[in-house]
Amino acid sequence: MRTYDSIIIGFGKGGKTLAGWLGSQGKSVALIEQSPEMFGGTCINIGCIPSKFMVEQSHKIDAQKTFEEKSLQYADAVARKRQLVGMLRGKNKDKLVGSNVELIVGRASFEGPHEVKVELPDGETIALTGEKIFINTGAQSIVPTIEGMAESSRIYTSTGLLDLDVLPRRLVILGASYIALEFASIFARFGSEVTVLQRGTQFLAKEDADVAQAIKAGLEKQGVTILEGVQLTRIEPQTTHDVLHLRGALGEKTIEAEALLVATGRRPNTAGLNLKAAGVDVTDKGGILVDEENRTTTGHIFAMGDVTGKEQFTYISLDDFRIVKSALEGKGQRTTMNRGEVPNCVFIDPPFSRVGLTEKEAREKFASVLVATMPTAAIPKAHILGNTTGMLKMIVNGETHEILGAHFYCVESHEMINLVKLAMDQHIPYTVLQNFIFTHPTMSESINDLLGLLK
């Protein structure tokens, strides 16, 4: 039995940062990761970094080139993406070398509240015990059961599609989630004929209708076809492609595809952990149940990141580390209840970034609501950047003048949204940003004009 001060299951953003900090405090740490291809976690290997690299590479494609020419650029981008990911993966491993952290490759499962069993790649099993244990195992794609899927070799999750060497001429995406739309935008720019299948009849139902319609129009402008109210009922593999059988309000039809991306959601990665042996409970959606300090139902065991079933962003996993660190130091000053608004961004073209409430949510919650919208085309910097697609929207409390929400569908929105989060967290009235002196020409200065339109 190997004994450690701390055992961390999962080499994700929260886990690796915690391992480094604990090691620097002189604690003995075992960091367990089941795959050497996942050192550093989802973001570096199969998420944010490779996908955003491909976003940037897709912007360099000349729309006038042939599909074959675009395919060569795509293959080159994939090769360079692999080099980038490999370099970052190695750096993440090297950072922990000599820092009181022992990296163990294998599958971990609980044997008791303090005991963890690890099955090594060679079949050997080792037993560990730790005073405190931390779970940071992330999430995995949900793949529905559809007739013919098992027989097809052209079905991909986001992980597999990111590593596809050959650009598919026709890509069909099952689901209209943010991940789905990001991939739709990437592959459409590379030259694929992209079709998105949405089972529901309302596109981006969680967004305000004007914002959702603007995003839909922007994607369609790129050549993305969005089919709403349709269900994929059967997959019929052929020699060079699959035939997809669809059913919807207008009847049945078929479409063909060289690749099918399944983007119907992700679920917490808890299978095989044997959480019951440790007394760790899960929510009704399968996430590990945690309190505001990220403690599980077994007090010395914590969980961080996607595995909790909450917001699936790498910066939330990092903030979970801050919360756990605060709890371990006995301060308890940082919790999930006081980390403020959580912004998010979808790297379609242009990116869509939002924070806070929609207009609909705000009007249901507050008596007085002020709303301002403006087209991206009204911003000089957007013309300089050559991308005037989109719109900006801000929602404000008419009584307190605090910002309730911001929805930016425009170039560089992923940078702009962070300023709004700061203002919201600090309860700064909108008039401060309305009269703020921004540098010129920038996209951020549009906030002056946007807030000047409030009514």
Buried (B, 14 or more C-beta within 10 A) or exposed (E): EBEBBBBBBBBBBBBBBBBBBBBEBEBBBBBBBBEEEBBBBBBBBBBBBBBBBBBEBBEEBEEEEEEEEBBEBBBEBBEEBBEEBEEBBEEBBEBBEEEBBBBBBBBBBBBEBBBBBBBEEEEEEBEBBBEBBBBBBBBBBEBEEBEBBEEBEBBBBBBBBBEBEEBBBBBBBBBBBBBBBBBBBBBBBBBBBBBBBBBEEEBBEEBBBBBBBBBBEBBEEBBBBBBBBBBBEBBBBEEEBBBBBBBBEEEEEEBBBBBBBBBBBBBBBBEEBBBEBBBBEBEEEBBBBBBBBBBBBBEBBBBBBBBBBBBBBBBBBBBBBBBBBBBBEEEEEBBBEEBEBBBBBBBBBBBBBBBBBBBBBBBEEBEEBBBBBBBBEBBEBBEEBEBBBBBBBBBBBBEEBBBBBBBBBBBBBBBBBBBBBBBBEEEBBBEEBBEBEBEEBBBBBBBBBBBEBBE
